[in-house]
C-alpha cells in the first residue's frame, strides 16, 4: 500500500473498530468487487512494473498503455 492508501485504511479501521487487514479486505470486497487481485497492490508491485518498463527487457513493449491497478476500471471516458 502507498502511504496515502495506508492512512486511508488505518482511518477506516479505526472508524469501524477493525484491524487494518480487515478494513482493507472489507473495502476491496465492498467497493472494488471487480478487482482481479482482491487486495491493494503493494508499493513493490508498482515499483517492479516501473523497473520493467524502464528496462531493456521491455524493448518489445511499445505503443502500449500499461496499467498497474489490480484490474479495476470504473469507467472509460
N, C-alpha and C positions, 0 to 999 in steps of 0.2 A: 504494500500500500504506500502511496505517496504520503507526505506529511499532511497535506490537506485532507485526504481521504481518512487518514488515521485520526485526525482531530474530529472530523465529522462523525466517524464511527464511535469514538470514545464518548462524545457528547450524546449520541443516540443511545449508547449502552447505559450511561448514567441516567438519562431520562426514563428509560424503560426498566431499570433495575436488572440489567443483563450483563453478562460478561461481554468483552469486546468481540470475541469469536462468535457468540450467539447473536449479537447485534448485527455483525457483518453478514452472517448467514441468513438471518431473517430479512435484512434489507434486500439482499440479492433475490431471495425467494419471492418477496412481495413486489418489488419494484423493477426487477430485471429478470423476469422468469424465462426470457428467451436467451439469456446468456449461455454460450456454449461452455464456458469454464465453470459457471455456477459459483463464482467467487471473484473477489477483486484480483486483478493482475498485480504481481509483485513488481517492485522497482527493478529488481534484477531481470525479470522477464522483458520489461520495456527496454532496459539497457542492452540486453542481448540482441534485441531487434535492431537497435541503433548501430551496434557494433557490426552486425551482419551487413546492414545496408551500406555502411561506410567501408566495408572490406572488399578485397579483390574477389572473394567468393560470390559477391553479388553482381559481378560484371555482366552476367546474362540477364539480370533483372533490370529492365528498362521500361520507361513509359508506364509504370505501374503506380497506382495509389495504394500504398501499403498501410494497413490499419492494425493497431495493436490495442484492441479494446475488449477482447473477450467474446466477441460475437454478438454485440448489441448494436443494432442500427434502428434507432427510433423512427426517424423519417429521413427521406431523401428529398430535398427541395430543388 
